[in-house]
């Protein structure tokens, strides 16, 4: 099945291609290079739906994949949360986001956190599959590793002594919030014609 991913993030696109084996994953940027809907939702679900519906208006007759995810740090009362991609003040600037996170946690030893993801697969008939994924861990004290993006160089998943960016792609995908959500979507694609999870019409 051909699926248009409503993202311009190359890291996310790479993850989706690796997980959705047997399906053709295409970035929405191939249809609209300036695709950037306003993510005005106050939850990951709402923002994922906003992106999916905006992309569907462009591609019309192709299934659309979208996700919204973020980092929740307990010691920061859940921040950065839905503002994860613009936490540092500039949309999509990973370096600024990580720098602000370290500054906010300066002097704090307990740094429990988790990644959360809501993924939506929207079909041309406006039926959809919605799944959620989570990855728990903690925030390190410095950036380590180069096999990742976003907050990966700071996030140490439970059961590991390395950051997400220090892990191989296979291991990372098996652990990640997005990987968990995407695998659930893969499992449900085959059931779609028998049972529709949601309808946004």
DAQUIDA-V937047 format. One record per residue. PSI is psi in radians with two decimals (none if undefined). Layout:
BEGIN
[[PSI] [PSI]]
END
This chain:
BEGIN
[[2.45] [2.29] [2.24] [2.13] [2.12] [1.13] [2.68] [0.08] [1.98] [-0.57] [-0.78] [-0.74] [-0.74] [-0.76] [-0.77] [-0.74] [-0.71] [-0.57] [-0.71] [1.06] [2.44] [-0.11] [2.64] [2.01] [2.17] [2.43] [2.49] [-0.40] [-0.36] [-0.35] [-0.63] [1.67] [-0.42] [0.27] [2.06] [1.23] [2.63] [2.10] [1.48] [0.04] [2.76] [0.30] [2.81] [-0.67] [-0.86] [-0.74] [-0.63] [-0.71] [-0.74] [-0.81] [-0.71] [-0.79] [-0.64] [-0.71] [-0.67] [-0.59] [-0.43] [-0.84] [-0.44] [-1.01] [0.39] [2.48] [2.50] [2.29] [2.35] [2.79] [2.71] [2.35] [2.93] [3.09] [2.29] [2.05] [2.07] [-0.69] [-0.18] [0.45] [0.63] [-0.12] [2.72] [-0.29] [-2.29] [-0.19] [0.28] [-0.71] [-0.22] [0.45] [-0.66] [0.00] [-0.19] [2.10] [2.20] [0.14] [1.63] [-0.69] [-0.79] [-0.67] [-0.80] [-0.68] [-0.77] [-0.70] [-0.79] [-0.67] [-0.73] [-0.53] [0.08] [2.19] [-0.08] [2.14] [-0.69] [2.07] [0.75] [2.46] [2.92] [2.64] [2.45] [2.48] [2.38] [2.19] [2.47] [2.29] [1.88] [2.25] [2.79] [-0.45] [0.14] [0.22] [2.79] [2.73] [2.32] [2.27] [2.85] [2.58] [2.71] [2.57] [2.08] [2.68] [-2.51] [2.89] [2.25] [-3.09] [-0.15] [2.81] [2.33] [2.43] [2.74] [0.24] [1.09] [-3.03] [3.13] [-2.26] [0.10] [-0.71] [-0.19] [-0.32] [2.14] [1.89] [2.64] [2.39] [-0.02] [2.75] [0.32] [2.71] [2.90] [-0.61] [-0.25] [-0.12] [2.73] [2.79] [-0.69] [-0.79] [-0.77] [-0.82] [-0.55] [-0.36] [-0.55] [2.67] [-0.75] [-0.70] [-0.74] [-0.79] [-0.72] [-0.66] [-0.64] [-0.67] [-0.78] [-0.74] [-0.55] [-0.26] [-0.73] [-0.40] [-0.08] [-0.80] [-0.32] [-0.60] [2.06] [2.20] [-0.73] [2.82] [2.19] [0.12] [none]]
END
